[in-house]
Each structure stands twice: as structure tokens, then as C-alpha cells.
Amino acid sequence: MQITRQADYAVRAVLHLAKMDNGTRAATSRIAEEQKIPPSFLAKIVSQLSVAGVVQTSRGARGGVSLARDPSEINLLEVIEAIDGPIMLNECVIDRSVCTSGDTCPVHGIWRDAQSDLVERLTKTHFGMLAVEKNGKKPS
């Protein structure tokens, strides 16, 4: 499984915002430049993250993008699914009826458990954790 480039950019943009002081807005042009994200692509990503309630946007001279909630309340799964939709290692995990082997499939349990482990890990990993440097302090 591989997340899309768009989801990777979304994670980088949210992490960029998480490293800023709470409530501080950043211009999308600055995020795009510092995170090496094509500006037109970032605009679409920010729109999707806004609809998902991850970021908030404001227009105007003092406008920009900021996190809609504290970084510790936003997890990796939420950001990835806002862009790529639900995580799915194999469609049979969601709908067992699509499996041609039915109830006798020897790998169904592996897919189900692996997906569950991944979702749990991404859910437990929040941007408050990711924004903290190894020495325990937020970057300036």
C-alpha cells in the first residue's frame, strides 16, 4: 500500500502548521515554498483539509491557513483519509463478499489484522507528537 503524493503533501502541510504557534496563520505560498509542494496542488489539498475540519482558511491581507484544532487532536489517519479516503489494504476487508475464496480464504485474516494495525497506528500518531523535536521542544 502506498499513500498518494497528495496525501503526503497534506501530511507535510499539516505538520508545517503544527510546528507554528497555536492560532498562527501561514500563507499557502510560504507553505508551498518551504515544503516544496506545487502551489496549485496545495490549494486543492487545503480545500479538502478545510472541508474535513483539519484546517481553517481566511482570505485577505492577514489571511492564510491555520489548524482548526490543537495538533494533539489531529492524527495521521484523519489527514490521509481526508485526501485519499478510507484506508483499504484489500477490498475484501471491507466487503467479504468480493472474495472469490469466500470464508475459506487463508489470507483474509492477515489483511484484516494488518489493516487494523495500520489504522490503529495512524490514529495514535497525532501532529502534536510529530511537531516536537527529539529534545522535547517545539521548533522555533
Long-range contacts (C-beta under 8 A, 24 or more apart in sequence): 1-87, 1-89, 1-118, 3-80, 3-84, 4-83, 4-84, 6-41, 6-44, 6-45, 6-83, 6-84, 7-79, 7-80, 7-83, 7-84, 9-35, 9-37, 9-41, 9-42, 9-45, 10-45, 10-48, 10-49, 10-79, 10-80, 10-82, 10-83, 11-76, 11-79, 11-80, 12-37, 13-37, 13-42, 13-45, 13-46, 13-49, 13-65, 14-49, 14-54, 14-55, 14-67, 14-74, 14-79, 14-127, 15-127, 15-130, 15-131, 17-55, 17-65, 17-66, 17-67, 17-71, 18-67, 18-71, 18-74, 18-127, 18-128, 18-130, 18-131, 19-131, 19-138, 19-139, 20-66, 22-67, 22-70, 23-66, 24-66, 25-58, 25-62, 25-63, 25-64, 25-65, 25-66, 26-64, 26-65, 26-66, 27-63, 27-64, 27-65, 28-64, 28-65, 31-65, 45-83, 48-82, 48-83, 49-79, 49-82, 49-83, 51-82, 52-78, 52-79, 52-82, 54-78, 54-79, 54-82, 67-127, 70-128, 71-126, 71-127, 71-128, 71-130, 71-131, 72-126, 72-127, 72-128, 72-129, 73-126, 73-128, 74-126, 74-127, 75-122, 75-123, 75-124, 75-125, 75-126, 75-127, 76-122, 76-123, 76-125, 76-126, 76-127, 76-130, 77-119, 77-122, 77-123, 79-127, 80-122, 87-115, 87-118, 87-119, 87-122, 88-115, 89-114, 89-115, 89-118, 90-115
